[in-house]
Amino acid sequence: MIWSVLHGIDIALWVIIAGSVIYVVFFAIISLFYDKEDQVAIHAAALSNRQSRFLILYPAYKEDRVIINAVENFLLQDYPTTHYTVAVISDHMQPETNDYLRQLPITLLEPVFEKSSKAKAMQYAIEMVESGKLKVEGGKFDQVVVLDADNVVRPDFLSQLNVLCTVYDVIQCHRCAKNADNDVAVLDGASEEINNTIFRKAHNRLGLSSALIGSGMCFSYELFKKNVFELKTAGEDREMEALLLHQEVFIKYAPDIHVFDEKVSNQDNFQRQRMRWMTAQVQSLLSNLPKIPGAIIHGKINFVDKTIQQALIPRSILIVLLAGISILMTIFMPIWCEKWWILFALLAVSLFIALPRQLRFRSFAKVLAIPGLVLRMFKNLLNMDRKNTDFIHTQHG
């Protein structure tokens, strides 16, 4: 009797974990398919002479270490300066940082929030636009670009976006690592690239919307204005994505438009960052679930897919969980272990496929650091408050 119960638990646990693994396997395979880009539309847009007017938003909460370098780098754009405005929303930054920023050809906004958040910073900026205090030369803004305070872009960033935004209302650029100075940073960068492959590139290749990341995002101004005031939690990117997908807005992933992002380089920052992400994932899942029946009835496949994503087990936890269970089953119950090793092998191969070639062997060489990071994620699970909407700041080096 007891063995039947244990076997039932074993099968049930395997099925639950297999769901997350199969999702990763499926989209890793899809990522290998040929990209059926709408080259006709893109080519037509490239030939047009239209130059969009961009509002560049830098929400900056205590970002004194990185914001000046990011802004000075952005001002090297080869795009006409009359067609973009850089706005830094300075929140709790030092007076000397603000004094330096005022000397640059940008707009410095200094709101005072009782509780700071990225969503509030973006909402404040749009309020300034609507009041006429933040504007661009010669007309209204066509597009809004959201960047993090540590993001660095190439001089042709806006020129590339200008082509795509004539075809798509929402674009997620290719965010990638600008540092790989230790094991944590390498693994964080590798994780981002796996996300880019599975949740962005592969989804677009199947005709589904890309996931948003939180920075390196471009929106049509009117669409952004319509939705930004609906954001209420610290997981503003997941909220925004759910709103757009419920409105059946397609999100385009732009793999060739790079946004270089600083990866976390110590375990404390990793834990804080993952706490924010995991809390946002749970909040997003609970918020989306009641809307699923209506989404299914109206054929909103992207919204349903996004909700499934929120229910997936985080990959780093999956790796350690599968490896641990497979080893334990091999020792104590060899007859039940094969299916666990098959699942582990499928996950490992899929992650290897999802990684860019130049990162594969360097990333897998750092696997010994994964158990310690996963332990911190388990601690987050024990301490997570799904109702908490406070902003959790990740410090930069």
DALINCOR-V201571 format. One record per residue. N is the residue number from 0. PHI is phi in whole degrees, -180 to 180 (* if undefined). OMEGA is omega in radians with two decimals (NA if undefined). D_LAST is the distance of its C-alpha to the last C-alpha in Angstrom with 2 decimals. Layout:
n = {N,N}
phi = {PHI,PHI}
omega = {OMEGA,OMEGA}
d_last = {D_LAST,D_LAST}
This chain:
n = {0,1,2,3,4,5,6,7,8,9,10,11,12,13,14,15,16,17,18,19,20,21,22,23,24,25,26,27,28,29,30,31,32,33,34,35,36,37,38,39,40,41,42,43,44,45,46,47,48,49,50,51,52,53,54,55,56,57,58,59,60,61,62,63,64,65,66,67,68,69,70,71,72,73,74,75,76,77,78,79,80,81,82,83,84,85,86,87,88,89,90,91,92,93,94,95,96,97,98,99,100,101,102,103,104,105,106,107,108,109,110,111,112,113,114,115,116,117,118,119,120,121,122,123,124,125,126,127,128,129,130,131,132,133,134,135,136,137,138,139,140,141,142,143,144,145,146,147,148,149,150,151,152,153,154,155,156,157,158,159,160,161,162,163,164,165,166,167,168,169,170,171,172,173,174,175,176,177,178,179,180,181,182,183,184,185,186,187,188,189,190,191,192,193,194,195,196,197,198,199,200,201,202,203,204,205,206,207,208,209,210,211,212,213,214,215,216,217,218,219,220,221,222,223,224,225,226,227,228,229,230,231,232,233,234,235,236,237,238,239,240,241,242,243,244,245,246,247,248,249,250,251,252,253,254,255,256,257,258,259,260,261,262,263,264,265,266,267,268,269,270,271,272,273,274,275,276,277,278,279,280,281,282,283,284,285,286,287,288,289,290,291,292,293,294,295,296,297,298,299,300,301,302,303,304,305,306,307,308,309,310,311,312,313,314,315,316,317,318,319,320,321,322,323,324,325,326,327,328,329,330,331,332,333,334,335,336,337,338,339,340,341,342,343,344,345,346,347,348,349,350,351,352,353,354,355,356,357,358,359,360,361,362,363,364,365,366,367,368,369,370,371,372,373,374,375,376,377,378,379,380,381,382,383,384,385,386,387,388,389,390,391,392,393,394,395,396}
phi = {*,-64,-70,-66,-65,-63,-66,-63,-64,-59,-67,-63,-64,-63,-64,-62,-69,-61,-58,-68,-67,-62,-60,-64,-60,-59,-77,-65,-68,-60,-63,-82,-73,-66,-79,-87,-67,-79,-66,-64,-65,-65,-65,-63,-66,-66,-81,-74,-98,-67,-123,-70,-100,-107,-105,-102,-105,-117,-67,-132,-101,53,-107,-60,-72,-124,-64,-64,-61,-64,-69,-62,-64,-64,-70,-89,-58,-87,-87,-56,-66,-75,-112,-151,-128,-95,-121,-99,-95,-83,-124,62,-95,-70,-55,-67,-65,-63,-61,-66,-63,-64,-80,-90,-77,-135,-108,-102,-107,-128,-73,-121,-108,-68,-128,-78,-162,-65,-61,-63,-64,-68,-62,-61,-62,-68,-61,-67,-65,-66,-85,87,-86,-131,-148,-120,-64,87,155,-86,-72,-97,-135,-120,-113,-109,-126,-81,-66,-102,-73,-123,-127,-83,-60,-95,-56,-71,-63,-68,-62,-58,-70,-69,-74,-79,-110,-118,-82,-136,-131,-107,-78,-84,-83,-142,-73,-106,-143,-147,-88,-159,-60,-64,-64,-63,-69,-65,-65,-65,-61,-62,-69,-64,-60,-59,-71,-79,-93,-125,-61,-65,-63,-61,-68,-97,87,-98,-73,-72,-79,-86,-110,126,-149,67,-110,-128,-127,-64,-58,-64,-67,-65,-60,-64,-105,-64,-79,-90,-79,-130,-116,-77,-97,-64,-69,-69,-62,-61,-62,-62,-61,-66,-69,-68,-88,62,-91,-81,-108,-92,-96,-112,-65,-95,-105,-90,-126,-88,-124,-77,-87,-64,-121,-145,-70,-66,-65,-58,-65,-64,-63,-69,-62,-63,-67,-68,-63,-63,-65,-66,-61,-65,-61,-67,-73,-80,-55,-63,-91,-62,-56,-65,-64,-67,-60,-94,69,-87,-61,-62,-67,-62,-61,-62,-66,-61,-56,-67,-89,-72,-73,-52,-62,-64,-67,-58,-60,-68,-62,-66,-63,-65,-65,-61,-66,-64,-65,-63,-78,-101,-147,-56,-68,-103,-85,-59,-64,-72,-67,-63,-63,-62,-64,-60,-65,-61,-65,-65,-67,-64,-65,-71,-78,-60,-54,-69,-104,-59,-75,-66,-72,-68,-72,-103,-62,-66,-82,-65,-56,-64,-69,-67,-58,-67,-69,-64,-63,-61,-60,-72,-104,-74,-112,-65,-90,-74,-116,-69,-76,-106,-85,-101,-74,-103,-80}
omega = {-3.11,3.13,3.08,3.11,-3.14,3.13,3.08,3.09,3.13,-3.13,-3.11,3.13,3.13,-3.13,3.14,-3.13,-3.14,3.13,3.12,-3.13,-3.11,3.11,3.13,-3.13,-3.09,-3.07,3.01,3.11,3.14,-3.11,-3.14,-3.10,3.11,-3.13,3.14,3.13,3.08,-3.04,3.13,-3.14,-3.13,-3.14,3.12,3.12,-3.13,-3.12,-3.13,-3.13,-3.10,3.05,-3.13,3.05,-3.00,2.92,-3.11,-3.10,3.02,2.99,-2.99,3.10,-3.13,-3.06,-3.08,-3.05,-2.96,-2.95,-3.08,3.12,-3.12,-3.10,3.13,3.08,-3.10,-3.09,3.08,-3.11,3.07,3.14,-3.14,-3.10,3.11,-3.04,3.01,3.10,3.09,3.11,3.04,3.09,-3.03,-3.10,3.14,3.03,-3.05,3.14,-3.12,3.06,3.12,3.12,3.13,-3.12,3.13,-3.13,-3.12,3.13,-3.13,3.01,3.12,3.09,-3.08,3.11,3.05,-3.11,3.03,3.03,-3.07,3.00,3.11,3.13,3.14,3.13,3.14,3.10,3.13,-3.14,3.14,3.06,3.12,3.09,-3.08,3.11,3.13,-3.13,3.11,-3.04,3.11,-3.11,2.98,3.10,-3.12,3.07,3.04,-3.02,3.02,3.07,3.11,3.11,2.99,-3.03,3.14,-3.06,3.10,-3.12,3.13,-3.11,-3.12,-3.09,-3.10,3.11,3.10,3.12,-3.10,3.10,-3.06,-3.04,2.99,-3.12,-3.04,3.13,-3.12,-3.11,2.99,-3.14,-3.11,3.11,-3.09,-3.01,3.00,3.09,3.09,-2.96,3.05,-3.06,-3.10,-3.14,3.13,-3.13,3.10,3.09,3.12,3.12,3.12,-3.13,3.06,3.07,3.12,-3.13,-3.00,-2.99,-3.11,-3.08,-3.09,3.13,3.10,-3.12,3.09,-3.13,3.12,-3.14,3.00,2.97,3.00,-3.13,-3.08,3.03,-3.04,-3.11,3.10,-3.12,2.92,-3.01,-3.08,3.11,3.13,3.14,-3.12,-2.99,-3.00,-3.12,3.06,-3.08,-3.04,-3.06,3.10,3.07,-3.00,-3.14,3.11,3.08,-3.13,-3.14,3.14,3.11,-3.11,-3.11,3.08,3.07,3.13,3.04,-3.13,3.12,-3.12,3.03,-3.12,-3.05,-3.09,3.09,-2.98,2.99,-3.06,-2.96,3.13,3.13,3.13,-3.03,3.00,-2.98,3.11,3.10,3.09,-3.12,3.12,-3.14,-3.12,3.06,3.12,-3.10,-3.09,3.09,3.13,-3.13,-3.14,3.12,3.14,3.13,-3.11,3.12,-3.07,-3.01,-3.13,-3.10,-3.05,-3.13,3.12,3.13,3.12,-3.14,-3.09,3.05,-3.14,-3.02,-3.12,3.13,3.11,3.12,3.13,3.12,3.07,3.11,-3.10,-3.13,-3.11,3.03,3.10,-2.99,-3.11,3.05,3.10,-3.10,-3.10,-3.13,-3.12,3.12,-3.13,-3.13,-3.13,3.14,-3.13,3.12,3.13,-3.11,-2.97,-3.11,-3.04,-3.08,-3.13,-2.94,-3.00,-3.09,3.12,3.11,3.10,3.13,3.13,3.14,3.11,3.13,-3.11,3.14,-3.13,3.12,3.09,3.11,-3.05,3.12,3.00,-3.05,-3.05,-3.12,-2.95,-3.03,3.10,-3.13,-3.12,3.07,-3.10,-3.02,-3.13,3.11,-3.05,-3.10,3.13,3.12,3.13,3.08,3.10,3.09,3.07,3.07,3.08,-3.13,-3.12,-3.06,-3.01,3.04,-3.04,-3.14,-3.10,3.13,-3.12,3.12,3.11,-3.04,3.04,-3.10,3.09,3.13,NA}
d_last = {56.49,53.23,52.42,53.04,50.60,47.93,48.57,48.29,44.89,43.79,44.91,43.43,39.98,40.19,41.15,38.27,35.66,37.58,37.09,33.31,33.82,36.57,34.47,31.78,34.59,36.45,33.69,32.47,36.06,36.30,33.28,35.51,38.13,38.76,36.94,39.75,38.02,40.26,40.46,43.43,41.61,38.51,40.82,42.79,39.73,38.58,42.04,42.06,41.26,39.47,36.23,34.40,32.84,29.21,27.25,23.49,21.60,17.98,17.66,14.84,14.42,12.30,10.19,10.67,7.43,8.37,12.00,13.90,12.95,13.75,16.98,18.16,17.81,19.78,22.48,23.48,25.30,28.82,30.08,32.37,30.54,33.43,32.50,28.99,27.31,23.59,22.98,19.79,20.33,18.59,18.38,17.54,15.65,16.53,19.91,18.79,16.37,19.39,21.73,19.95,19.89,23.59,24.43,23.38,25.95,24.42,25.33,23.22,24.07,23.48,24.83,25.12,24.81,26.11,23.87,20.98,20.51,19.72,23.45,24.56,22.45,24.09,27.45,27.23,26.66,29.69,31.72,31.07,32.29,35.35,36.17,36.09,33.31,30.95,32.78,33.05,35.75,38.94,38.61,36.74,33.51,34.18,30.73,27.49,24.16,21.19,17.68,14.25,12.29,9.94,13.18,14.84,18.57,21.44,24.16,26.67,24.66,27.06,30.07,29.52,28.98,32.10,34.20,33.07,33.17,36.86,37.45,34.91,34.01,30.61,28.30,25.18,23.41,21.96,18.27,16.81,13.75,12.25,10.49,12.34,11.00,12.43,14.97,12.98,11.29,14.84,16.58,14.53,15.30,18.84,19.32,18.53,21.07,23.60,23.33,23.90,26.97,28.52,27.82,27.83,29.64,32.22,32.93,33.66,35.87,37.88,38.19,35.84,32.99,29.41,26.87,24.39,20.63,19.46,18.36,20.09,23.27,26.38,29.30,32.64,32.52,35.46,34.21,30.81,32.61,34.97,32.37,29.34,31.32,32.05,28.46,28.25,25.51,21.73,22.58,23.59,23.32,25.73,27.97,28.16,28.92,31.64,33.18,33.37,34.80,37.33,38.40,38.66,36.22,35.12,31.43,31.09,28.36,27.68,26.45,26.76,24.64,21.06,17.93,14.79,12.03,8.47,9.28,8.06,7.65,9.33,12.64,12.21,9.89,12.40,15.21,14.28,13.91,17.17,18.88,18.53,19.78,22.57,23.76,23.92,25.81,28.36,28.84,29.38,31.83,33.83,33.95,35.10,37.69,40.39,40.32,40.88,44.72,44.90,42.38,44.56,47.74,46.46,44.94,41.30,40.05,36.47,36.16,37.72,35.41,32.31,33.69,34.27,30.63,29.60,32.00,30.57,29.10,25.39,25.53,23.53,25.90,28.77,28.07,28.04,30.88,33.09,32.56,33.35,36.39,37.71,37.66,39.26,41.90,42.73,43.36,45.19,46.60,46.77,49.06,46.33,43.41,44.07,42.92,39.57,38.98,40.00,37.45,34.68,35.77,35.85,32.28,31.02,32.97,31.84,28.11,28.88,30.69,27.97,25.33,25.52,27.39,24.69,22.43,25.28,25.73,22.15,21.24,24.38,23.67,20.75,23.05,23.20,19.76,21.11,23.37,20.72,18.63,21.95,22.93,20.02,21.24,24.73,23.60,22.31,25.79,27.48,25.56,25.39,27.34,28.47,29.66,26.39,25.14,22.40,19.06,16.30,12.91,9.88,6.74,3.77,0.00}
